[in-house]
């Protein structure tokens, strides 16, 4: 966790130098951003672990991860047209 805090602080200061002005963020806003990043990483690792087959279609086993990827692909196709 300390490693993530250090990385986040470094990113904060680099962004401030790039923008050229002081970033005015409260401590709780930074904490919320850090917690959200960690939560999204845990969510991704949970999705990757959904490999147990739920059902079979034409001899192909479909897992929860496959359903999420298919749904995401269909969403991208829908949004691109």
Secondary structure as UniProt FT lines:
FT   HELIX           2..19
FT   HELIX           27..48
FT   STRAND          53..57
FT   TURN            58..59
FT   STRAND          60..63
FT   HELIX           64..80
//
